[in-house]
Amino acid sequence: MDPGKPIEDQFLKLHPCLPLNTRIGIVGAGPGGLSAAYALAKLGYNNVTVLEKYHTVGGMCESVEIEGKIYDLGGQVLAANSAPVIFHLAKETGSEFEEMDSHKLALINSSTGKYQDIKVADDYVSVISLTLELQDRAKVSGRFGIHAVSEFASDLTPSYLEAHGFKCVPQSVAYGYTASGYGFVQDMPYAFVHEFTRTSMAGKIRRLKGGYTSLWQKIRESLPVEILCNTEVLAVRRNSVNVTVNAKDINGETKIFYFDKIIFTGAFPFNNRKTYLAAPSNSTDHCETGVMDIDQLEKEMFSKVETIDYYTTVLKIKGLEDIPMGFYYFGEYMNDPTTVGHPVAMQKFFSETDIFLFWSYGNSVDVKRAYCH
Ligand SMILES: Cc1cc2nc3c(=O)[nH]c(=O)nc-3n(C[C@H](O)[C@H](O)[C@H](O)COP(=O)(O)OP(=O)(O)OC[C@H]3O[C@@H](n4cnc5c(N)ncnc54)[C@H](O)[C@@H]3O)c2cc1C
């Protein structure tokens, strides 16, 4: 799909290429699974089933209620350029956004608790001309997203920027990128950082009123699609005619589903995937006998996928009630990928609370594996 054109117009031009009663199974009711179900329903498919292992939909865009307030634990921040589909879905379901411009962006010292604001605007201005130059080159490539600049911005970010006259990576770009869960800029080809800068740094940032999960729940209710929660897919077997899915429900009872087509979403556990900043696993590859039968081409393709282990910890901390609402970056851990396991950022979501969210990559086991050899 062309992200530059309204989604409504694009759907009008699409037509189903399979019979409308094709039995389609979707594994996972996170953003990927529900968006796929939404698109299939729009195209007129009438035999779609979504299988979700948890009791609720939304996947990693999960919101929880703590002491009467809704917190987003995963997906939270949205910029119009980075998530046109989410903005479209929000419009269709009547979901509202709130702006996060009252949220401070600051650098905090983990030992003293002292913080200083980050001058995001100044930092961003310094990369605007490079961003525009790359955007022009992307336009003529005829491709979208990272793919459009991958051929000429594939060098690692520090060396790419140095070659373009920068002394270092602008701080707010580096911190924004890392705190969004995309990894450390030192490890990333500039194409990725460019895509982040282009889509996320310009314009207002917003969050969904009532939390991200509320959007996915509304979509669930509006879709003419069967969505089975508490249904964990255990094994998928395909042959030239159909797909057999073995699952278990919340009581541990086995359920068997038959589909003509299957769509996987989320980080499905293929054994040969890699995890960012973790040592390569020595375990032998059990894909063929694992959750899914996988052919050689798929094996090769999925072995290129790198999963980022990024997670949120919620803490109730006494004595920091006066800290303003906002995002606080831990510079000492942000700048150094070898400190993986420590939190890179902290958020105070609401004023007058003592609830803080901390974001970290990997865990201490990964640190030892990756760096103690
Ligand atoms: C800490 C953190 C912060 C983030 N911040 C942002 C942000 O600010 N803005 C933003 O846009 N994005 C953010 N993201 C990313 C966003 O959450 C993901 O991009 C998005 O959730 C991916 O959607 P998905 O459907 O591909 O996968 P998931 O959200 O992982 O959904 C996959 C679903 O599949 C289900 N599933 C897995 N295995 C099985 C099985 N065997 N059987 C049945 N169901 C199964 C899972 O339970 C899950 O519901 C953040 C992510 C994290 C972790």
PDBQT file of the ligand as one rigid body, heavy atoms in Angstrom, charges set to zero:
ROOT
HETATM    1  C1  LIG A 401       7.879  -1.890  25.571  1.00  0.00    +0.000 C 
HETATM    2  C2  LIG A 401       7.302  -1.588  24.202  1.00  0.00    +0.000 A 
HETATM    3  C3  LIG A 401       7.024  -0.288  23.839  1.00  0.00    +0.000 A 
HETATM    4  C4  LIG A 401       6.473  -0.006  22.600  1.00  0.00    +0.000 A 
HETATM    5  N1  LIG A 401       6.144   1.280  22.279  1.00  0.00    +0.000 NA
HETATM    6  C5  LIG A 401       5.503   1.559  21.130  1.00  0.00    +0.000 A 
HETATM    7  C6  LIG A 401       5.016   2.882  20.851  1.00  0.00    +0.000 A 
HETATM    8  O1  LIG A 401       5.165   3.792  21.669  1.00  0.00    +0.000 OA
HETATM    9  N2  LIG A 401       4.363   3.096  19.683  1.00  0.00    +0.000 N 
HETATM   10  C7  LIG A 401       4.126   2.075  18.797  1.00  0.00    +0.000 A 
HETATM   11  O2  LIG A 401       3.496   2.313  17.752  1.00  0.00    +0.000 OA
HETATM   12  N3  LIG A 401       4.563   0.807  19.022  1.00  0.00    +0.000 NA
HETATM   13  C8  LIG A 401       5.241   0.537  20.173  1.00  0.00    +0.000 A 
HETATM   14  N4  LIG A 401       5.644  -0.735  20.449  1.00  0.00    +0.000 N 
HETATM   15  C9  LIG A 401       5.507  -1.753  19.407  1.00  0.00    +0.000 C 
HETATM   16  C10 LIG A 401       4.116  -2.354  19.260  1.00  0.00    +0.000 C 
HETATM   17  O3  LIG A 401       3.644  -2.780  20.519  1.00  0.00    +0.000 OA
HETATM   18  C11 LIG A 401       4.255  -3.541  18.287  1.00  0.00    +0.000 C 
HETATM   19  O4  LIG A 401       4.774  -3.046  17.064  1.00  0.00    +0.000 OA
HETATM   20  C12 LIG A 401       2.937  -4.227  17.981  1.00  0.00    +0.000 C 
HETATM   21  O5  LIG A 401       2.302  -4.658  19.152  1.00  0.00    +0.000 OA
HETATM   22  C13 LIG A 401       3.212  -5.436  17.072  1.00  0.00    +0.000 C 
HETATM   23  O6  LIG A 401       1.983  -6.018  16.727  1.00  0.00    +0.000 OA
HETATM   24  P1  LIG A 401       1.886  -7.518  16.248  1.00  0.00    +0.000 P 
HETATM   25  O7  LIG A 401       0.464  -7.807  16.042  1.00  0.00    +0.000 OA
HETATM   26  O8  LIG A 401       2.832  -7.719  15.124  1.00  0.00    +0.000 OA
HETATM   27  O9  LIG A 401       2.492  -8.398  17.447  1.00  0.00    +0.000 OA
HETATM   28  P2  LIG A 401       1.997  -8.536  18.958  1.00  0.00    +0.000 P 
HETATM   29  O10 LIG A 401       1.555  -7.239  19.504  1.00  0.00    +0.000 OA
HETATM   30  O11 LIG A 401       3.074  -9.278  19.660  1.00  0.00    +0.000 OA
HETATM   31  O12 LIG A 401       0.734  -9.487  18.837  1.00  0.00    +0.000 OA
HETATM   32  C14 LIG A 401       0.866 -10.874  18.597  1.00  0.00    +0.000 C 
HETATM   33  C15 LIG A 401      -0.290 -11.596  19.246  1.00  0.00    +0.000 C 
HETATM   34  O13 LIG A 401      -0.142 -12.985  18.955  1.00  0.00    +0.000 OA
HETATM   35  C16 LIG A 401      -0.488 -13.723  20.116  1.00  0.00    +0.000 C 
HETATM   36  N5  LIG A 401       0.160 -15.031  20.040  1.00  0.00    +0.000 N 
HETATM   37  C17 LIG A 401       1.482 -15.309  20.128  1.00  0.00    +0.000 A 
HETATM   38  N6  LIG A 401       1.701 -16.633  20.031  1.00  0.00    +0.000 NA
HETATM   39  C18 LIG A 401       0.487 -17.193  19.863  1.00  0.00    +0.000 A 
HETATM   40  C19 LIG A 401       0.042 -18.547  19.714  1.00  0.00    +0.000 A 
HETATM   41  N7  LIG A 401       0.905 -19.571  19.733  1.00  0.00    +0.000 N 
HETATM   42  N8  LIG A 401      -1.290 -18.766  19.567  1.00  0.00    +0.000 NA
HETATM   43  C20 LIG A 401      -2.181 -17.721  19.556  1.00  0.00    +0.000 A 
HETATM   44  N9  LIG A 401      -1.807 -16.439  19.717  1.00  0.00    +0.000 NA
HETATM   45  C21 LIG A 401      -0.503 -16.176  19.858  1.00  0.00    +0.000 A 
HETATM   46  C22 LIG A 401       0.048 -12.861  21.253  1.00  0.00    +0.000 C 
HETATM   47  O14 LIG A 401      -0.599 -13.191  22.481  1.00  0.00    +0.000 OA
HETATM   48  C23 LIG A 401      -0.301 -11.456  20.763  1.00  0.00    +0.000 C 
HETATM   49  O15 LIG A 401      -1.577 -11.043  21.181  1.00  0.00    +0.000 OA
HETATM   50  C24 LIG A 401       6.205  -1.052  21.685  1.00  0.00    +0.000 A 
HETATM   51  C25 LIG A 401       6.487  -2.383  22.050  1.00  0.00    +0.000 A 
HETATM   52  C26 LIG A 401       7.016  -2.655  23.297  1.00  0.00    +0.000 A 
HETATM   53  C27 LIG A 401       7.282  -4.106  23.681  1.00  0.00    +0.000 C 
ENDROOT
TORSDOF 0
